[in-house]
Amino acid sequence: MKNRIKELRDFYIIWITQSLSQLGSAITGFALTLWMYEKTGSALSTAALTICTYAPYVIMSIFAGAITDKFDKKKTMLICDLLAALTTVVVFVLYKTDTLTMWHLYAINAFSGLMNTVQQPASEVAYSLIVPKEHYQKTSGFQQLSRSLISIGNPLIAAALYGLAGLDTVIAVDLLSFAIAFVALLFFIKLPEIKDGTSKDENVIKLAKEGLKFLKETPLILTVILFMAGVNLTASAFDAVLPALVIPQKGNNVYGIVTACSGLAMVAGSFLPMILPKPKDRVRVIYLTMLFALGIENFLLAFARSSVLWCIGQIIGWVFVPLMAANQNVIMRNVIPIELQGRVYACRNTLQFFTIPIGLFLGGLFVDKICEPFMALKSNDPFWTFLFGSGKGSGAAMMMFILGVTGTAICIISGQIMKKYRYTE
């Protein structure tokens, strides 16, 4: 036990302090959303904050990964964290001088998103450098756990701090968490050097192409990434449809409970990679867990009228996500050479996550323009009302059924393709 703690000392330091910093950033982001909604009353304006944060992640990831592989990982993380913290200071100054506007926040969020785009692949490589291979699965579970806890905790903490003490306190907590992470990384962590022959003079575009070339020449990794892009398309559409299903029928409070169940399920599921032994085939685990999730949750929410069953559906849909993510992480860390990980992880970010904004858009579009109008026309048809109910929300139930069929088809077809890419260690 003592030897294992000693082996993973650096991991525990980075994991705890960076998770704390991520929580602080998430709290500020949520509080700024509350502040903007108070000022504008516009859901679209607040949604644009997320879009501004997310856009650099999708658009610039490939080049960010090349930058990560070109320069020192620790320095890259420190610089990105410092610049992101400075944007928080700018927000504080603008807020205190009563000159903060939504356009400031859009620009600041876009810049912070760009810093995260560069920092994220650098941190992934850093974890690979300090974690022995035999602990990849366990440490991936820890990473999934912290992400799950942050997703649950940040709205509650942000709402409480913002409501009781105001935006000043929220920003102070964020900057304190940043300072802890920055000091820990600067003074207590030493990352091994990577000797790969990459010159700092090499063109970033050339390095980015090398990441894409590696994926093209490694169909195992590319197939898993494209499969997850399909899963993300369905899952993000689900996120857009869920409030349209629950709120009209049960109200905001039930929607909050149903949404919280996904976070709780992910927290519970985060322990699975820590306690389960190595699977015989990690690729099979990836597509079977997603088949279980997408093949049950969407249908359950489509046909159920009970909030209890909706909660059960959320648990089924999310409890195995950390296990899937941990197995994908282990495969990528073992297959991708350490000197290429930054640029390949960045290519992964673009290819795997570009479907999320598309899914969000399509999910909302189909509900508003196709499914709800269709169910309104069929409001007196006993067949359709038996399947999906009646009134507002029935169209969303119909869309859940469509997503269930789509997600199941993606998993079955991809599973047949992925069978030839059995991965064992």
C-alpha positions in Angstrom: 0.0 0.0 0.0 2.8 2.4 1.0 4.7 1.6 -2.2 1.6 2.3 -4.4 1.1 5.6 -2.7 4.7 6.5 -3.3 4.5 5.4 -6.9 1.5 7.6 -7.5 2.5 10.5 -5.3 2.9 13.0 -8.2 -0.4 11.8 -9.7 -2.3 12.4 -6.5 -0.8 15.9 -6.1 -1.7 16.9 -9.7 -5.1 15.2 -9.6 -6.2 16.8 -6.3 -4.9 20.3 -7.0 -6.0 20.5 -10.6 -9.4 19.1 -9.8 -9.7 21.8 -7.1 -8.8 24.4 -9.7 -11.2 23.0 -12.2 -13.9 23.2 -9.6 -13.1 26.8 -8.9 -13.3 27.6 -12.7 -16.6 25.8 -13.0 -18.0 27.7 -10.0 -17.1 31.0 -11.6 -18.5 29.9 -15.0 -21.8 29.0 -13.4 -22.0 32.1 -11.3 -21.4 34.3 -14.4 -24.2 32.5 -16.1 -26.5 33.4 -13.2 -25.2 37.0 -13.3 -25.8 37.3 -17.1 -29.3 35.8 -16.9 -30.2 38.3 -14.2 -29.0 41.1 -16.4 -30.4 40.0 -19.8 -33.2 37.5 -19.0 -32.2 35.7 -22.2 -31.6 32.0 -22.3 -29.8 32.4 -25.7 -27.4 34.9 -24.3 -26.4 32.6 -21.4 -26.1 29.6 -23.8 -23.7 31.7 -25.9 -21.3 31.7 -23.0 -20.9 27.9 -23.3 -20.6 28.1 -27.1 -17.8 30.7 -26.8 -16.0 28.4 -24.3 -16.5 25.3 -26.4 -15.8 26.7 -29.9 -12.0 27.0 -29.5 -11.9 23.4 -28.1 -13.3 22.0 -31.3 -11.8 24.4 -33.8 -8.2 24.7 -32.5 -7.6 21.4 -30.7 -5.5 19.9 -33.6 -3.1 22.8 -33.5 -3.1 23.0 -29.7 -1.9 19.4 -29.5 1.0 20.2 -31.8 2.0 23.0 -29.5 1.8 20.7 -26.6 4.2 18.2 -28.2 6.5 21.0 -29.3 7.1 22.6 -25.9 7.7 21.6 -22.3 4.5 20.1 -20.8 4.8 21.6 -17.3 5.6 25.1 -18.6 2.6 24.8 -21.0 0.3 23.9 -18.2 1.6 26.7 -16.0 1.4 29.4 -18.6 -2.2 28.4 -19.7 -3.4 28.2 -16.1 -1.8 31.6 -15.4 -3.4 33.3 -18.4 -6.8 31.7 -17.6 -6.5 33.1 -14.1 -5.7 36.5 -15.4 -9.0 36.5 -17.4 -10.7 35.9 -14.0 -8.9 38.9 -12.6 -10.1 41.0 -15.6 -13.7 39.9 -14.9 -13.3 40.9 -11.3 -12.0 44.4 -12.2 -14.7 45.0 -14.8 -17.3 43.8 -12.3 -16.1 46.1 -9.5 -15.9 49.1 -11.8 -19.5 48.3 -13.0 -18.4 48.1 -16.6 -18.8 44.3 -17.1 -21.0 43.5 -20.2 -22.0 40.3 -21.9 -19.6 41.0 -24.8 -16.7 41.1 -22.3 -17.8 37.7 -21.0 -18.0 36.2 -24.5 -14.5 37.4 -25.4 -13.1 36.3 -22.0 -14.8 32.9 -22.2 -13.4 32.3 -25.7 -9.9 33.1 -24.5 -10.3 30.9 -21.5 -11.6 28.1 -23.7 -8.5 28.5 -25.9 -6.2 28.2 -22.9 -8.0 25.0 -21.8 -7.7 23.7 -25.4 -3.9 23.9 -25.1 -3.7 22.9 -21.4 -5.9 19.8 -21.7 -3.7 17.7 -24.0 -0.6 18.8 -22.0 -2.1 17.6 -18.8 -3.1 14.2 -20.4 0.5 13.7 -21.4 1.7 14.7 -18.0 -0.5 12.0 -16.4 1.0 9.5 -18.8 4.5 10.6 -17.8 4.0 10.2 -14.0 1.7 7.2 -13.9 3.1 3.6 -14.3 1.3 1.6 -17.0 -0.1 -0.9 -14.5 -2.0 2.0 -12.8 -3.6 3.5 -15.9 -7.0 2.0 -15.3 -7.1 3.0 -11.6 -5.9 6.6 -12.2 -8.4 7.0 -15.1 -11.1 6.1 -12.6 -9.9 8.8 -10.2 -10.0 11.3 -13.1 -13.6 10.3 -13.9 -14.5 10.6 -10.3 -13.3 14.1 -9.9 -15.1 15.2 -13.2 -18.3 13.7 -11.9 -18.1 15.3 -8.5 -17.3 18.7 -10.2 -20.4 18.3 -12.4 -22.6 17.7 -9.4 -21.0 20.1 -7.0 -20.3 23.2 -9.0 -23.9 24.4 -9.5 -24.7 23.9 -5.9 -21.6 25.6 -4.6 -21.8 28.4 -7.1 -25.5 29.1 -6.5 -24.9 29.2 -2.7 -21.8 31.4 -2.9 -23.3 33.8 -5.4 -26.6 34.0 -3.6 -25.1 34.6 -0.1 -21.8 36.4 -0.8 -21.9 37.7 -4.4 -19.7 37.4 -7.4 -16.7 38.8 -5.5 -16.5 35.7 -3.2 -17.0 33.4 -6.1 -14.0 34.9 -8.0 -11.9 34.9 -4.8 -12.5 31.1 -4.3 -11.6 30.5 -7.9 -8.3 32.4 -7.6 -7.5 30.6 -4.4 -8.0 27.2 -6.0 -5.9 28.3 -9.0 -3.0 29.5 -6.6 -3.0 26.1 -4.9 -2.8 24.2 -8.2 -0.2 26.5 -9.6 2.1 26.3 -6.6 1.8 22.5 -6.4 2.7 22.1 -10.0 5.5 24.6 -10.0 7.3 23.5 -6.8 6.3 19.9 -6.1 6.0 18.2 -9.6 8.9 17.3 -11.9 7.9 15.8 -15.2 10.3 13.4 -17.0 11.7 14.8 -20.2 10.6 13.3 -23.5 13.4 12.8 -26.0 11.6 12.4 -29.3 13.7 14.6 -31.6 10.9 17.1 -32.1 12.5 20.5 -32.7 11.0 23.7 -31.4 11.5 25.1 -34.9 9.2 22.6 -36.5 6.0 23.9 -38.1 2.9 23.5 -35.9 0.8 22.6 -39.0 3.3 19.8 -39.8 3.1 18.4 -36.3 -0.7 18.5 -36.4 -0.6 16.6 -39.7 1.6 14.0 -37.9 -1.2 13.5 -35.4 -3.8 12.9 -38.1 -1.4 10.6 -39.9 -0.9 8.5 -36.8 -4.7 8.1 -36.5 -5.0 7.2 -40.2 -2.3 4.5 -39.7 -3.8 3.2 -36.4 -7.4 2.1 -37.2 -7.9 0.8 -33.7 -7.7 4.3 -32.2 -9.5 6.0 -35.1 -12.4 3.6 -35.0 -12.9 4.1 -31.2 -12.8 7.9 -31.6 -15.3 7.9 -34.5 -17.6 5.5 -32.5 -17.5 7.9 -29.6 -18.3 10.8 -32.0 -21.5 9.0 -32.9 -22.2 8.4 -29.2 -21.6 12.0 -28.5 -24.0 13.1 -31.3 -26.8 11.0 -29.7 -26.0 11.9 -26.1 -25.8 15.7 -26.8 -29.2 15.5 -28.7 -30.5 13.7 -25.6 -29.3 16.7 -23.4 -31.3 19.1 -25.6 -34.4 16.9 -25.5 -34.5 16.0 -21.8 -35.7 19.4 -20.5 -38.4 19.5 -23.2 -39.6 16.1 -22.0 -39.5 16.6 -18.2 -40.3 20.2 -17.5 -43.7 20.5 -19.3 -44.9 17.3 -17.6 -43.4 17.5 -14.1 -41.8 20.9 -13.7 -38.4 22.4 -12.9 -37.8 20.6 -9.6 -38.3 17.1 -11.0 -36.0 18.1 -13.9 -33.4 19.0 -11.4 -33.7 15.7 -9.7 -33.7 13.7 -12.9 -30.6 15.6 -14.1 -28.8 15.1 -10.7 -29.3 11.3 -11.1 -26.9 11.3 -14.0 -24.2 12.9 -11.9 -24.8 10.6 -9.0 -24.6 7.6 -11.4 -21.3 8.8 -12.8 -19.9 9.2 -9.3 -20.8 5.6 -8.5 -19.6 4.4 -11.8 -16.2 6.1 -11.3 -15.3 3.5 -8.7 -15.8 0.6 -11.2 -12.4 1.1 -13.0 -10.7 1.2 -9.5 -12.2 -2.0 -8.3 -12.6 -4.1 -11.4 -9.8 -6.2 -12.8 -8.3 -5.6 -16.3 -10.9 -6.7 -18.9 -9.9 -9.3 -21.5 -10.9 -6.9 -24.3 -11.1 -3.2 -23.6 -12.6 -2.4 -27.0 -15.5 -4.7 -26.3 -16.1 -3.0 -23.0 -16.4 0.4 -24.7 -19.1 -0.5 -27.2 -21.0 -2.9 -24.9 -21.3 -0.3 -22.1 -22.6 2.3 -24.6 -25.0 -0.2 -26.2 -26.4 -0.9 -22.7 -26.7 2.9 -22.0 -28.1 4.1 -25.3 -30.2 1.0 -25.9 -32.1 1.2 -22.6 -32.1 4.8 -21.3 -33.7 6.5 -24.3 -36.4 3.9 -24.7 -37.2 4.0 -21.0 -37.6 7.8 -21.0 -39.6 7.7 -24.3 -42.3 5.3 -23.0 -42.3 6.1 -19.2 -44.5 8.7 -17.6 -43.1 8.3 -14.1 -40.3 10.5 -12.7 -39.0 7.5 -10.8 -38.5 5.6 -14.1 -36.9 8.6 -15.6 -34.4 8.7 -12.7 -33.7 5.0 -13.2 -33.2 5.6 -16.9 -30.6 8.3 -16.1 -28.8 6.0 -13.8 -28.7 3.2 -16.4 -27.5 5.7 -19.1 -24.6 7.1 -17.1 -23.4 4.6 -14.6 -21.0 2.9 -17.0 -19.8 6.0 -18.8 -16.7 6.3 -16.4 -15.8 2.7 -17.1 -16.0 3.3 -20.9 -13.9 6.5 -20.6 -11.3 4.8 -18.5 -10.9 1.9 -20.9 -10.6 4.3 -23.9 -8.0 6.3 -21.9 -6.0 3.2 -21.2 -6.0 2.1 -24.8 -4.9 5.5 -26.0 -2.1 5.8 -23.4 -0.7 2.4 -24.2 -1.0 2.5 -28.0 0.0 6.1 -28.7 3.8 6.8 -28.3 4.4 9.3 -25.5 6.0 11.8 -27.9 2.9 11.9 -30.1 0.3 11.9 -27.4 -0.3 15.7 -27.3 -1.1 16.0 -30.9 -3.1 12.8 -31.1 -5.1 13.6 -28.0 -5.9 17.0 -29.6 -7.0 15.4 -32.9 -9.2 13.1 -30.7 -10.7 16.2 -29.1 -11.7 17.6 -32.5 -12.9 14.4 -34.1 -14.7 13.0 -31.0 -16.4 16.2 -29.7 -17.3 18.2 -32.9 -20.6 16.3 -33.0 -21.7 17.7 -29.6 -22.9 21.1 -30.8 -24.4 19.5 -33.8 -26.3 17.1 -31.6 -27.5 19.9 -29.3 -28.8 21.8 -32.4 -30.5 18.8 -34.0 -32.1 17.7 -30.8 -33.7 21.0 -30.2 -34.6 21.5 -33.9 -36.3 18.1 -34.2 -38.4 18.5 -31.0 -39.6 22.1 -31.8 -40.1 21.8 -35.6 -40.9 18.1 -36.2 -41.8 15.9 -33.2 -44.0 18.3 -31.1 -46.0 19.5 -34.2 -46.5 15.9 -35.3 -47.7 14.8 -31.9 -50.0 17.9 -31.8 -51.6 16.7 -35.0 -51.9 13.1 -33.6 -53.4 14.3 -30.3 -56.6 12.3 -30.9 -54.9 9.2 -32.3 -54.9 6.5 -29.6 -51.9 4.7 -31.1 -49.5 7.7 -30.9 -50.8 8.9 -27.5 -50.5 5.4 -26.1 -46.8 5.4 -27.1 -45.7 8.9 -26.3 -48.5 10.5 -24.3 -50.3 13.7 -25.2 -49.8 17.5 -24.8 -46.5 19.3 -24.6 -43.6 16.9 -24.0 -45.1 14.1 -26.1 -43.0 15.2 -29.0 -39.9 15.1 -26.9 -40.8 11.5 -25.9 -41.1 10.7 -29.5 -37.6 12.2 -30.1 -36.3 10.1 -27.2 -37.5 7.0 -29.1 -35.8 8.2 -32.3 -32.5 8.7 -30.3 -32.9 5.2 -28.8 -33.1 3.7 -32.3 -30.2 5.8 -33.6 -28.0 5.1 -30.6 -28.7 1.4 -30.7 -27.9 1.3 -34.4 -24.7 3.2 -34.0 -23.5 0.8 -31.3 -24.5 -2.4 -33.1 -22.9 -1.4 -36.4 -19.8 0.0 -34.7 -19.6 -3.1 -32.6 -19.4 -5.3 -35.7 -16.6 -3.1 -37.1 -14.7 -2.9 -33.8 -14.7 -6.7 -33.3 -11.7 -7.0 -35.6 -9.8 -4.6 -33.3 -9.7 -6.7 -30.2 -7.3 -5.0 -27.7 -5.5 -6.9 -24.9 -2.5 -6.1 -22.8 
